[in-house]
Amino acid sequence: MSDDLSLFGDDPSPAPAELPSAPTPIADWQVDLLRKALDARGLKSMADRRQAVESATGRNVESLRALTHEEGLQVLSRLGPRSSGERSATSQWDEREADTWIDRL
């Protein structure tokens, strides 16, 4: 038997080395959610938006498209619901838009 080539592929060859995967780029739906979260926080100026995103990621960010998928999730979780200490001074009852049946009595 010849050691030149194995006909059935059962030769002991080293396992292929796994290359480190590149970070997944941010998805369009994440960019849309980030923009809505920034709007919900009342951040209108680009400087305020950038500061909020950079403080959540811990690095300089040129644009939302420069974020990775994981960073997008991280920013969304930090911009998500405000903590109880940041609630508005009025209640949801005071902020209602339509009259209730109690108001009509």
N, C-alpha and C positions, 0 to 999 in steps of 0.2 A: 504494500500500500504506500502510496506516495504522500509526502507531507506538504506537497506544493499547494494544493487547493482542496478544500472540503466540498464534496458534492452536495451534502445535505444541510449545510450551515450549522453544524454542531461543533465547529471548532471553537476552542476557548479564546474568545476575543474580549478585550477589555470593554466594560460598559461605557457607553457614551457619557461624557461629562455634561451635566446640565448647565446650561448657560444661565446666568442671572437674568431674570425677566425684567424687561423695561416696565416702569410704572404705567399703569393704565391711564390714558388721558381722561379728562373730565368729560362727562356726557352732556349733551344739549339740555336734557331735562334737569340736570343738576344746576347748570348755569341759570336756567329759568327760575328754579326754586331759590337759588342764592339771591337773584335780583328781587324776587318777591319778599324774601326774608329781610333784605336790606331796606326795601321800601316800608315794610311793616314796622321796622325799627325807627322810621322817620329819618333815615340817612339819605339825604338828597344830593349833597355835594360829593364829587368824586374823591376829594381828600378824606372826607369822613368815611366813605365806603371802603376806600383802600386801607385806612387805618384799622377799621373793624376786621377786615379780612386778614391783614397782616398780623394783627394781634392774635387771631385765632390760629393761624398757621405757624407763627413764629419765624417767618422769613419775609423778605421783600417779594411782592407780587406785582408784576406788570399789568396783568389783566386777569379776569376770571378764567379765561381760556388757558392760562399758564398753570393752573392748578391741576393736580392729579385727581383721580377718582377718590382716593382715600382722603386727600386734603379737602375735597369738596364735601364729603360726608362729615369731616371734622368741623368745618366751618358751619355747616348747616346745623349740627348739633349744638354748637355754641351760640348761634344766632337764633335758635329755636325759641321755645317758650321762655319768657322772662321769669326770673325767680320771684318768689312771693314778696320780697322786699322792694321790688320795682313796680308793683301794681299801681294803677292810677288811684287818685284820691277819691274818685267817685265809684259807685257800684254799677253793676250792669243794669240794675233797676233804674238808676238815674240816667243811664245812657240809652235807654230804649227809644226806638224811633216812633213806634205806633202806640196808640192808646190801648190799654187792656180793658177787659170787661169791668174791672174795678174802677178805672178812670171814667167810664161811661155811666156809672151809677149816679 
